[in-house]
């Protein structure tokens, strides 16, 4: 994932957190006009899943293995 793609994803998440998902059942901000009749996608579980997937996409391989080597044993 490039930095530009990462920034686009973060901007999308920011809009989602501010304006909701656009479904009429939205718990953040239901649309006043046209929207979908689906259930809300703004539950913390949905949002955290997207954040975790984004973090996994930008995570360098073997980062935690290097961390274990660099980190003092008291903090593990």
C-alpha positions as CSV (number, residue, x, y, z in Angstrom):
1,X,0.0,0.0,0.0
2,X,1.4,3.4,-1.0
3,X,1.3,6.5,1.2
4,X,-1.3,8.1,-1.1
5,X,-3.6,5.0,-0.8
6,X,-3.2,5.0,3.0
7,X,-4.1,8.7,3.2
8,X,-7.2,8.1,1.0
9,X,-8.3,5.3,3.3
10,X,-7.8,7.5,6.4
11,X,-9.8,10.3,4.8
12,X,-12.5,7.8,4.0
13,X,-12.5,6.6,7.7
14,X,-12.6,10.2,8.9
15,X,-15.7,11.0,6.7
16,X,-17.3,7.8,7.9
17,X,-16.8,8.8,11.6
18,X,-18.1,12.3,11.0
19,X,-21.0,11.6,8.7
20,X,-22.0,8.0,9.2
21,X,-22.5,5.2,6.8
22,X,-25.4,6.7,4.7
23,X,-27.9,4.0,5.8
24,X,-31.2,5.1,7.2
25,X,-30.5,3.1,10.3
26,X,-27.2,4.9,11.0
27,X,-26.4,5.5,14.7
28,X,-24.1,8.4,13.9
29,X,-26.1,10.5,11.4
30,X,-29.0,9.1,9.4
31,X,-29.3,10.7,6.0
32,X,-32.1,13.2,5.6
33,X,-32.7,12.4,1.9
34,X,-31.6,9.5,-0.2
35,X,-30.0,6.6,1.5
36,X,-30.0,2.9,1.7
37,X,-32.4,0.8,3.8
38,X,-29.6,-1.4,5.2
39,X,-28.6,-1.7,8.8
40,X,-26.0,0.7,10.2
41,X,-22.3,0.0,9.4
42,X,-21.0,2.3,12.1
43,X,-20.8,0.0,15.1
44,X,-17.5,-0.1,16.8
45,X,-16.8,-3.6,15.7
46,X,-17.2,-2.6,12.0
47,X,-15.0,0.5,12.4
48,X,-12.3,-1.4,14.3
49,X,-12.3,-4.2,11.7
50,X,-11.6,-1.6,9.0
51,X,-8.9,-0.1,11.1
52,X,-7.3,-3.4,11.8
53,X,-7.4,-4.4,8.1
54,X,-5.8,-1.0,7.2
55,X,-3.0,-1.6,9.8
56,X,-2.4,-5.1,8.5
57,X,-2.1,-3.7,5.0
58,X,0.7,-1.3,5.9
59,X,2.4,-3.5,8.5
60,X,5.9,-4.5,7.4
61,X,6.6,-8.2,7.5
62,X,8.4,-9.5,10.6
63,X,8.1,-6.2,12.5
64,X,7.3,-8.0,15.7
65,X,10.2,-10.4,15.4
66,X,12.5,-7.4,15.2
67,X,10.7,-5.8,18.1
68,X,11.3,-8.8,20.2
69,X,15.0,-8.7,19.4
70,X,15.3,-5.0,20.2
71,X,13.1,-4.8,23.2
72,X,14.3,-5.5,26.7
73,X,12.8,-8.7,28.2
74,X,11.1,-6.8,31.0
75,X,8.6,-5.2,28.6
76,X,7.6,-8.4,26.7
